[in-house]
Amino acid sequence: MRIAIPSHDRPEVLQGTLDRLKSYGFTEEPDVFIADKEQLEIYKDIDCNKIITETKGIQSKRNFIYSYYKTGEYVVCFDDSYTGMKIKKGKKLEDFNHVKQLTKIGYQEMRKNNTCMYGINISENPFFMNSKIQFGNYAICAKFHGFIKQSTSFFNTTNPTGLCEDKESSMRVTKKFGGVIRFSGITFDKPKYGKVEGGIQSYLTNLERNKLERKGNIILSKMFPDLCTLKNKGIGLKYKRV
């Protein structure tokens, strides 16, 4: 198994993520994907395998990650500002720390369902969650997901906004393999990304990002009309069952 983490201008935040992964029992040296030699200097004190992508933006970095590994390799991706996961327990969310075990189950589920990607629920509301492991056309969270590298780059994303890459890649996998695996009872710790320096915030304001995500979702609804439609309210997508 390989661990991949895209990062930009967040050495201290990244160190917190690496420490958390060690606390879970991961012994693999993470591959951290950074933009250029300037970033290499910023991350010089971080103990990890640093890989220069010569590209900026989360979409292009994820595409680089998808193409970097060898065919058949199992890769688990975390965001650099990872702060943990939550699991649905009744009507509440509780801390979930069995992440290493989750990566093993995710691999088994991909093999069982003949697909190449899994992830967790994007919803942070237990009312809209269940405790099932589901296979199909589902939105999964790019902040933690796993994939098995394929011989082609079919899940490389092309959205001209440079965003919505997690939605596009999961729908590309669904088109080819019939679905992705989703751990529907597990979600992310409430995101704090907007309050952390670096990352997308270093070159996009929240308003700019929301406008681009709305535009990106419109594009996806036209790219995959059999899989999704644009929500009437907000900036999101409504997924169709296949």
URQUI-V712359 format. One record per residue. PSI is psi in whole degrees, -180 to 180 (999 if undefined). NEAR is the number of other C-alpha atoms within 8 Angstrom. Layout:
psi->PSI near->NEAR
psi->PSI near->NEAR
This chain:
psi->140 near->7
psi->150 near->11
psi->125 near->12
psi->134 near->13
psi->112 near->12
psi->141 near->13
psi->150 near->12
psi->117 near->9
psi->34 near->10
psi->53 near->11
psi->-42 near->9
psi->-40 near->6
psi->-44 near->9
psi->-42 near->11
psi->-39 near->9
psi->-39 near->9
psi->-44 near->12
psi->-40 near->9
psi->-39 near->8
psi->-40 near->9
psi->-38 near->9
psi->-37 near->9
psi->-24 near->7
psi->-15 near->10
psi->8 near->7
psi->130 near->8
psi->-9 near->5
psi->140 near->7
psi->121 near->8
psi->144 near->11
psi->116 near->12
psi->122 near->12
psi->116 near->14
psi->164 near->14
psi->-48 near->11
psi->-175 near->10
psi->-30 near->7
psi->-43 near->6
psi->-33 near->11
psi->-39 near->11
psi->-40 near->7
psi->-34 near->9
psi->15 near->8
psi->-29 near->6
psi->1 near->5
psi->128 near->7
psi->97 near->4
psi->174 near->8
psi->108 near->8
psi->130 near->9
psi->123 near->8
psi->128 near->10
psi->-19 near->10
psi->36 near->7
psi->151 near->8
psi->147 near->7
psi->144 near->8
psi->-36 near->11
psi->-49 near->11
psi->-33 near->10
psi->-42 near->13
psi->-39 near->11
psi->-40 near->10
psi->-44 near->9
psi->-46 near->10
psi->-33 near->11
psi->-14 near->9
psi->-37 near->6
psi->164 near->8
psi->151 near->7
psi->131 near->8
psi->-12 near->8
psi->143 near->10
psi->122 near->11
psi->133 near->12
psi->127 near->13
psi->135 near->12
psi->152 near->13
psi->155 near->11
psi->-25 near->11
psi->31 near->10
psi->129 near->8
psi->6 near->9
psi->179 near->9
psi->163 near->11
psi->149 near->12
psi->143 near->11
psi->124 near->14
psi->101 near->7
psi->-122 near->5
psi->9 near->7
psi->167 near->7
psi->134 near->10
psi->160 near->8
psi->139 near->8
psi->118 near->10
psi->2 near->7
psi->53 near->7
psi->-38 near->8
psi->-42 near->9
psi->-37 near->7
psi->-39 near->8
psi->-32 near->10
psi->-44 near->8
psi->-40 near->8
psi->-42 near->11
psi->-45 near->10
psi->-41 near->8
psi->-37 near->9
psi->-46 near->14
psi->-43 near->9
psi->-37 near->6
psi->8 near->7
psi->50 near->7
psi->-176 near->12
psi->18 near->13
psi->143 near->13
psi->165 near->14
psi->-168 near->14
psi->173 near->15
psi->141 near->16
psi->-15 near->9
psi->140 near->8
psi->13 near->9
psi->114 near->6
psi->-22 near->12
psi->-33 near->5
psi->16 near->6
psi->156 near->11
psi->178 near->8
psi->20 near->9
psi->156 near->7
psi->114 near->9
psi->148 near->8
psi->127 near->10
psi->-156 near->11
psi->90 near->15
psi->149 near->11
psi->129 near->10
psi->158 near->14
psi->120 near->11
psi->-17 near->10
psi->-21 near->8
psi->119 near->11
psi->162 near->14
psi->153 near->14
psi->158 near->10
psi->120 near->11
psi->132 near->14
psi->165 near->8
psi->-19 near->6
psi->166 near->4
psi->38 near->8
psi->-25 near->6
psi->13 near->10
psi->136 near->9
psi->154 near->9
psi->7 near->6
psi->123 near->12
psi->-14 near->6
psi->-19 near->9
psi->4 near->11
psi->-175 near->11
psi->23 near->12
psi->-31 near->13
psi->-41 near->9
psi->-43 near->9
psi->-45 near->12
psi->-39 near->11
psi->-36 near->16
psi->-31 near->12
psi->-41 near->10
psi->-42 near->16
psi->-41 near->12
psi->-37 near->8
psi->-36 near->7
psi->-1 near->10
psi->-6 near->11
psi->172 near->15
psi->165 near->18
psi->132 near->16
psi->127 near->14
psi->93 near->13
psi->-15 near->13
psi->5 near->14
psi->136 near->13
psi->-178 near->13
psi->151 near->13
psi->144 near->9
psi->121 near->5
psi->136 near->7
psi->17 near->6
psi->-37 near->6
psi->-18 near->8
psi->0 near->5
psi->131 near->8
psi->161 near->9
psi->-170 near->9
psi->-151 near->10
psi->-31 near->8
psi->-18 near->11
psi->-16 near->8
psi->1 near->6
psi->134 near->8
psi->165 near->7
psi->-39 near->8
psi->-45 near->6
psi->-41 near->8
psi->-43 near->9
psi->-41 near->9
psi->-42 near->8
psi->-37 near->10
psi->-40 near->12
psi->-47 near->10
psi->-42 near->9
psi->-39 near->13
psi->-36 near->13
psi->-44 near->9
psi->-43 near->9
psi->-36 near->12
psi->-25 near->13
psi->-31 near->7
psi->-37 near->6
psi->62 near->9
psi->-22 near->9
psi->-11 near->5
psi->-22 near->12
psi->159 near->12
psi->161 near->10
psi->135 near->11
psi->147 near->9
psi->-33 near->4
psi->152 near->5
psi->-161 near->5
psi->9 near->10
psi->-175 near->9
psi->151 near->10
psi->124 near->8
psi->138 near->10
psi->146 near->9
psi->137 near->6
psi->999 near->6
